[in-house]
Amino acid sequence: MEPLTIVSIAFHTAGKIFDFEVKELELVPGDKVIVETERGRALGTVITKPRQISPAEAPPKLKAVIRIATESDQQMADSNAQREKEALLFCQDKVQQRKLDMKLVRAEYLYDGSKIIFYFTADGRIDFRELVRDLAQHFRTRIEMRQIGVRDEAKLVGGLGICGRELCCCSHLREFAPVSVKMAKAQGLALNPTKISGQCGRLLCCLAYEYETYNELKKNLPKCGKKLQLKDGKAEVIALDILAQKVTLVCHDGERCQKHIKELQQEIDNQAAAPPAQETEPKAPKEESGKTAPESPPGKKPGRSQRRAKPQGRPAPVQKKTTESRDSAPVQPPSSSSSNNSTPAEQDAQGKPQRRRRRPRRRSNRPKNPETKS
């Protein structure tokens, strides 16, 4: 199969780029051409040089370039721009009469005038059926209402940013990239909404331009609050200059100093390579085996070495000797029946050890079974 020759074309400044097939035309970037689109014929500008691709790589529903635009085509585009202003004013009056909660941004005529597209912003869904009827009766053509976001609104309206230049979205930025507050934190910017927000009220698109560069430069720098060991002593990092690759330190004596990361890293490496200083402590004199431990001063408890060792094991009970008279009869051992009925005091008198009293059992909350008898 023969390769296809295609070219990239944009219909608005900093608008989306679409590919079209070039058959026998010789085009260069900047040429005005008439192309066939799904909405009808349109006037576009060539962005890139023609290039060849295989049919398998071609986008679906590929349209072709009809011809190069002439002076009459350019005059028709200028007249359409004038009619767009009148259509926008008329539509604004109808919106106020209908009391619709919507903000009109722009009206766009197609090249052949077969359709008018009205761009608007709104917080929610709007019922504009009656409005479309009024517009269709007045302009006698097809009407399309298209709701857009705040970023698309800034792209269509245009303006100047806080840097003093034209907005990126309406000058060169063709697609919106996601932007987060993390990008502003990485660059050390003040998190003030008025300073980091654009005309659309969202975060500035330019925050994403240098985000990767800042992350690459921060890899070599220590974090704020980190403590470092230098030759003069310990120091703490309190501030970073990412672009200049400098670190602000607070030394142990309270003085501040700023050093380049190469100088600081070399000083840290030298400090780590130096042998650690060995501190010699006086040794305590050894105690001789023959000498006794010194006595503790009065009013203080003796040390462990001075305390007496407690006797291990339970001491044997001392047996009491009972003196018997010559005339008294020999003492007979008590019978089993008498020993069971004897009190603990009597058992002590007889020489038997007193038994420990058992702890009373805990009362359970379980209900007693009425069938069982105590």
Salt bridges, closest charged atoms under 4 A:
ASP19 OD1 - ARG51 NH2 3.40
GLU36 OE1 - ARG41 NE 3.62
ASP73 OD2 - ARG67 NH1 2.45
GLU108 OE2 - HIS12 NE2 3.39
ASP127 OD1 - ARG129 NE 2.89
GLU130 OE2 - ARG133 NH1 3.16
ASP134 OD2 - ARG98 NH2 2.73
GLU144 OE1 - LYS115 NZ 3.36
GLU144 OE2 - ARG146 NH2 2.77
GLU153 OE2 - LYS103 NZ 2.78
GLU216 OE1 - LYS219 NZ 3.46
GLU267 OE1 - LYS259 NZ 2.79
GLU288 OE1 - LYS291 NZ 3.90
